[in-house]
Amino acid sequence: MEKIIHRADTRGKFEYGWLKTNYTFSFSQYYDTERVQFGLLRVLNDDIFEAGRGFSTHSHDNMEIVTIPLQGALAHRDSTGHEEIIRANDVQIMSAGTGIHHSEVNASDSEPVSLLQIWVFPDRNGHQPRYDQKSFDPAERLDALQVPVTPDKSDGNLWLNQDAWFSRAEISEGKSLKYSLHNRKNGVYLFVIDGRIRVAEEEMNKRDGLGIWDASEIEVAAHAAADVLFIEVPMS
């Protein structure tokens, strides 16, 4: 087993007035040659938008983008014709493909919105741009792995143009669960949304990240009630 740890307080921290953000990997004004990506996971941004504020229309291409709201509501509009609101317990997929324009703005005039935005390199360039979202019952991830994103287009979940899986678990204090990698050539990046866990002989706290590869299975034990995101991606 190989691993790399990124403590919460070592991320790129920036405040742009209406936006407070922490970058796990190099992004925008933050650049660290040692933290450009984990395998094909390129971006993991931990954002808070002020009420009524957000990103105006901008473009992306050839990237698989996953947005996970943690609190509040985000208004999305894009060039494929989608105008949607996503909230906590929703997951949004946007395959930028050959090119997509979109905006994302806090849907509330009074409350902030907190979200994770995650980018994964696609399996190839040139896919058709695509948008999808789905709501997931939080009760189904209590002491269990809920798998909202897979590469499989037929299993009823959201899917990516990549051999990648996103899983989430809310683990009760004193309990543990095992995560089995779907492909031995993949790695898995654990992001502690909240709580405290022990995994791979490391103590992990809120907003810490841990990348693991050259492993087939890992065990995660909650030392305090924990909300954990698992992002499994190819390492090359």
C-alpha positions in Angstrom: 0.0 0.0 0.0 1.2 3.5 -0.9 -0.4 6.7 0.5 -0.2 10.5 0.6 -1.8 12.7 3.2 -3.1 16.2 2.8 -4.0 17.9 6.0 -6.9 20.4 6.0 -4.7 23.3 7.0 -2.1 22.7 4.2 -4.6 23.3 1.4 -4.5 26.5 -0.7 -6.8 28.9 1.3 -8.2 32.0 -0.5 -10.9 34.6 0.1 -12.2 36.4 -2.9 -14.8 38.6 -1.2 -17.9 36.6 -1.9 -16.0 33.3 -2.2 -14.1 31.4 0.5 -12.3 28.4 -0.8 -9.8 25.7 0.0 -8.0 24.0 -2.9 -6.7 20.5 -2.2 -4.9 20.5 -5.5 -3.3 23.3 -7.5 -5.9 25.6 -8.9 -6.3 29.3 -9.9 -3.8 31.3 -7.7 -2.6 28.2 -5.8 0.2 26.1 -7.3 2.2 23.4 -5.6 4.3 21.1 -7.8 3.8 18.3 -5.3 0.0 18.7 -5.3 -1.2 19.0 -8.9 -3.5 15.9 -8.9 -4.0 12.4 -7.5 -4.1 10.0 -10.4 -6.8 11.3 -12.7 -8.4 13.3 -9.9 -7.5 16.9 -10.8 -9.5 19.2 -8.6 -11.1 19.1 -5.2 -12.3 22.5 -4.2 -14.1 23.2 -0.9 -16.2 26.4 -1.6 -18.5 28.7 0.3 -20.5 31.3 -1.7 -22.0 34.3 0.0 -25.8 34.8 -0.4 -26.8 35.6 -4.0 -23.3 35.4 -5.3 -21.4 33.0 -7.6 -19.6 32.4 -10.8 -21.0 34.1 -13.9 -21.1 32.2 -17.2 -17.7 30.6 -18.0 -16.6 27.6 -20.1 -15.0 24.2 -19.6 -14.0 21.4 -21.9 -12.8 17.8 -21.7 -13.3 17.4 -18.0 -15.8 15.4 -15.9 -17.1 17.8 -13.2 -19.0 16.6 -10.0 -20.6 19.0 -7.6 -21.7 18.0 -4.2 -23.6 20.6 -2.1 -23.1 20.2 1.6 -25.4 23.1 2.8 -27.7 25.5 1.1 -28.8 25.6 -2.6 -26.9 26.3 -5.8 -28.5 27.6 -9.0 -27.1 26.1 -12.2 -27.6 27.2 -15.8 -25.7 25.9 -18.9 -25.5 25.9 -22.6 -27.2 22.5 -22.9 -30.4 24.2 -21.8 -30.5 23.1 -18.2 -31.6 25.4 -15.4 -31.5 23.5 -12.1 -31.3 24.0 -8.4 -29.1 21.5 -6.5 -29.2 21.1 -2.7 -27.6 19.1 0.1 -28.0 15.3 -0.7 -28.0 16.0 -4.4 -25.1 15.2 -6.7 -24.5 17.0 -10.0 -22.6 15.7 -13.0 -21.4 17.8 -15.9 -19.4 16.3 -18.7 -17.8 19.3 -20.3 -16.8 17.3 -23.4 -16.2 19.3 -26.5 -17.2 22.5 -24.6 -19.9 23.7 -22.2 -20.7 27.2 -20.8 -22.3 27.4 -17.4 -23.0 29.6 -14.4 -23.4 28.6 -10.7 -24.8 31.0 -8.2 -26.0 30.8 -4.6 -29.8 30.4 -4.9 -30.4 32.1 -1.6 -30.5 35.8 -0.9 -29.8 35.3 2.8 -27.8 32.1 3.4 -24.4 30.9 2.2 -24.0 27.7 0.2 -21.2 25.2 0.9 -20.2 22.7 -1.8 -17.4 20.5 -3.1 -16.5 20.8 -6.7 -14.5 17.9 -8.1 -12.9 17.4 -11.5 -11.8 14.1 -13.0 -10.0 13.7 -16.4 -12.2 11.9 -18.9 -11.2 8.6 -20.5 -10.7 10.5 -23.8 -11.3 14.0 -25.2 -14.3 14.9 -27.4 -17.3 13.5 -25.6 -20.7 15.1 -26.1 -21.4 17.7 -23.4 -23.9 16.3 -20.8 -25.6 17.3 -17.6 -27.4 15.2 -15.0 -28.3 15.4 -11.3 -29.9 13.1 -8.7 -31.0 13.2 -5.1 -29.7 10.5 -2.7 -31.3 9.5 0.6 -28.8 10.1 3.4 -30.3 7.2 5.4 -28.8 4.9 2.8 -25.3 5.9 3.7 -25.5 5.4 7.5 -22.8 2.9 8.3 -22.8 1.9 4.7 -21.3 2.9 1.4 -23.7 4.8 -0.9 -22.4 4.9 -4.5 -23.9 7.9 -6.3 -21.4 8.0 -9.2 -20.0 5.1 -11.3 -18.7 4.5 -14.8 -21.7 2.2 -15.5 -24.5 3.8 -17.5 -27.1 1.1 -16.7 -27.1 0.9 -12.9 -29.5 3.8 -12.2 -26.8 6.1 -10.6 -25.0 9.0 -12.1 -22.1 8.1 -14.4 -18.8 9.5 -15.6 -16.8 9.1 -18.8 -14.1 7.5 -16.7 -13.3 4.3 -14.7 -14.2 6.2 -11.5 -16.5 5.7 -8.5 -17.7 8.2 -6.0 -18.9 6.7 -2.7 -20.0 8.4 0.6 -20.6 7.0 4.1 -21.7 8.4 7.4 -20.0 6.2 9.9 -21.2 6.1 13.5 -18.7 6.6 16.3 -17.0 3.3 17.2 -18.0 1.6 13.9 -16.0 0.8 10.9 -16.5 -0.2 7.3 -14.4 -1.6 4.5 -13.9 -0.2 1.0 -12.9 -2.6 -1.8 -11.4 -1.0 -4.9 -13.1 -1.9 -8.1 -9.9 -2.0 -10.1 -6.5 -2.8 -8.6 -4.9 -0.3 -10.9 -7.0 2.5 -9.3 -6.3 4.5 -6.2 -8.9 6.0 -3.8 -8.9 9.5 -2.3 -10.7 9.8 1.0 -11.9 13.2 2.0 -13.2 13.7 5.5 -16.2 16.0 5.2 -16.7 15.9 8.9 -15.7 13.9 12.0 -12.6 11.8 12.8 -11.5 8.5 11.4 -8.5 6.1 11.4 -7.5 4.6 8.1 -4.2 3.1 6.9 -2.6 3.9 10.3 -3.4 7.6 9.9 -5.7 9.7 12.2 -7.8 11.8 9.9 -9.9 14.9 10.9 -12.4 17.2 9.3 -11.4 18.2 5.8 -8.2 16.1 5.8 -7.6 14.1 2.6 -5.7 10.8 2.1 -4.8 9.1 -1.2 -4.2 5.4 -1.2 -3.0 3.1 -4.1 -1.4 -0.3 -4.6 -4.2 -1.7 -2.3 -7.2 -3.8 -2.9 -9.2 -3.0 0.3 -9.0 -0.5 3.1 -10.8 -0.3 6.5 -12.1 3.0 7.9 -12.9 3.3 11.6 -14.8 6.2 13.0 -13.3 7.6 16.3 -16.1 10.2 16.2 -19.2 10.3 13.9 -17.8 10.9 10.4 -19.0 11.8 7.0 -16.5 10.5 4.4 -16.2 10.8 0.6 -14.4 8.2 -1.4 -13.2 9.1 -4.9 -11.7 6.1 -6.8 -9.9 6.9 -10.0 -7.3 5.4 -12.3 -3.8 6.3 -11.3 -2.7 6.9 -14.9 
